[in-house]
Each structure stands twice: as C-alpha cells, then as structure tokens.
C-alpha cells in the first residue's frame, strides 16, 4: 500500500509539499517529523498516483 504524505505549513496548515511513499517508509518519515515538531497529513495514495 502507498501513502501520500503532505508536509503542512506551521502558520496556516496549508500543504507545502507532498510525496508518495510505500508503507515501510511511513514510520521513518513520521519519526523524523516528530523529532523536529513538523506537522504532516497522511492519507492512502490514489492508485493512479505514482
């Protein structure tokens, strides 16, 4: 399964950038974001997104 991870702006919460990753990478990205206080929005990726 693949997930879209969007990094959110600290001021207004808008998406700054996004990436699509496999399930194995989600934990690593979440841990990195947590260590620096970064906000993320994670959702299942559209099957057409690559």
GICOR-V852384 format. One record per residue. PHI is phi as a letter, one per 30 degrees, with the letter a starting at -180 (NA if undefined). OMEGA is omega in whole degrees, 0 to 359 (* if undefined). Layout:
[[PHI;OMEGA] [PHI;OMEGA]]
//
This chain:
[[NA;181] [c;182] [b;172] [c;179] [c;179] [c;175] [d;184] [c;177] [d;181] [d;185] [d;186] [c;175] [i;178] [d;180] [d;180] [c;176] [a;179] [b;177] [b;176] [c;183] [b;175] [d;184] [e;181] [d;182] [d;185] [d;182] [e;180] [d;181] [d;179] [d;179] [d;178] [d;180] [d;180] [d;182] [d;180] [c;178] [i;181] [d;180] [c;180] [b;170] [b;184] [b;177] [b;176] [e;181] [d;173] [d;182] [d;178] [d;181] [d;178] [b;*]]
//
